[in-house]
Amino acid sequence: MPFDAFRYAHAHRGEVAWLSQNTNHLVPPEVVRGALEEAIRERRYEGYPYAPGDPELLERVARDLGLPGQTPFLTAGGTESLYMITRALLAPGDEVIASDPSYLIIHRFVELSGARTRNLDIYAPPYRLSAERVAEAIGPKTRMILLIDPLNPLGSGYPREEVRAIAEVAHDHHLTLLNDVTYRDFSDHASLAAQFAPEETITVWSVSKNCGLAGLRIGGFSARPELVKQLARFNTNDLGVNILAQVAANAALRTKSEWFGAVKRQTRENGARVKATVERVPGASLPVYPSQANMMVVDISRLGLSPEALQEELLLRHGVFVRAGNYLSPTHGAKFVRVSFSNPPADLDRFERAFPDAIAALAPRAPAPTA
Ligand SMILES: Cc1ncc(COP(=O)(O)O)c(C=O)c1O
């Protein structure tokens, strides 16, 4: 049986530095603990939630996004929103303009609808889409543009003018613009496409990464009300989204402005440490720096190593869990690992020691790391 890195990492979760899923381990635990403890004391889990979602939470989400006229909808993570949107709006033969690398789970959902993605290669500067390339790629079957901003896995963020230009392309061609903004809070210049193309844009948001709630599985989308109705036909959470997740999301969003600044500062400091570590290994490099999200791609293609071998070496010998690139790019996945870093500094200490050691162990004839 092939080695199951996730099974191993979960079994050893107390000892593993989890740098593999862009999760956030920096949110002060008291932010949600009190609210969750109270909900558990009240045994709120015994009953179904109010099916459309806690109105206070929905109001907070709307305020957080700041998109007047757009209605938020709760789902079990942004993932379920992505599934609903692709199922509701795509038919066999349709095309979606997307990128490579990308968050490929969305591409898989597109394919489940019988549609296909047209992946524009962005593994070269500026490591993101441009309005010009998107416009050129539009054909008679194009129905949707996928704009993930900031982009998993590269960490590239779109300047406001580029978001506007892509939104204008969607508007001019009557295409749905799927704007996945899961990592928006980590960016220095996040702008929502819905500001520029409110009719065409569906904004997919999440509290998994900004609020450190990935395990609770709550997120959603936001769009103009008639479009929300159309998408809601594919809602599988007819009885509502997990009540404890709603309670936690509400508590986190209520206080986010008080603690997110510190999360972002630490994330950026950690990113600088990843960069310094990578620079000590000749042949390894970062295509994008600084990341506008909380992860980066580390290119190891010049070292002649497989990312899977590096992932396994780091995990088994050093307890450091990074992600091999094949999960994120059909074309370039063999060139990189992805490292995420919204983690306590001690996890970065471990990465700093482990990364050069693991490379040296796998490629004994590669040049020695510089001190
Ligand atoms: C771009 C992107 N969208 C959506 C998700 C999924 O988010 P959620 O945990 O809200 O389902 C991820 C998770 O890594 C992601 O990277």
PDBQT file of the ligand as one rigid body, heavy atoms in Angstrom, charges set to zero:
ROOT
HETATM    1  C1  LIG A 401      -8.794  28.334  -2.781  1.00  0.00    +0.000 C 
HETATM    2  C2  LIG A 401      -9.526  27.533  -1.767  1.00  0.00    +0.000 A 
HETATM    3  N1  LIG A 401     -10.860  27.522  -1.791  1.00  0.00    +0.000 NA
HETATM    4  C3  LIG A 401     -11.566  26.809  -0.881  1.00  0.00    +0.000 A 
HETATM    5  C4  LIG A 401     -10.932  26.052   0.067  1.00  0.00    +0.000 A 
HETATM    6  C5  LIG A 401     -11.747  25.236   1.015  1.00  0.00    +0.000 C 
HETATM    7  O1  LIG A 401     -12.160  25.972   2.100  1.00  0.00    +0.000 OA
HETATM    8  P1  LIG A 401     -13.140  25.410   3.187  1.00  0.00    +0.000 P 
HETATM    9  O2  LIG A 401     -12.313  24.876   4.295  1.00  0.00    +0.000 OA
HETATM   10  O3  LIG A 401     -13.948  26.607   3.579  1.00  0.00    +0.000 OA
HETATM   11  O4  LIG A 401     -13.996  24.349   2.562  1.00  0.00    +0.000 OA
HETATM   12  C6  LIG A 401      -9.552  26.020   0.124  1.00  0.00    +0.000 A 
HETATM   13  C7  LIG A 401      -8.865  25.193   1.121  1.00  0.00    +0.000 C 
HETATM   14  O5  LIG A 401      -7.691  24.995   1.127  1.00  0.00    +0.000 OA
HETATM   15  C8  LIG A 401      -8.830  26.785  -0.819  1.00  0.00    +0.000 A 
HETATM   16  O6  LIG A 401      -7.495  26.787  -0.824  1.00  0.00    +0.000 OA
ENDROOT
TORSDOF 0
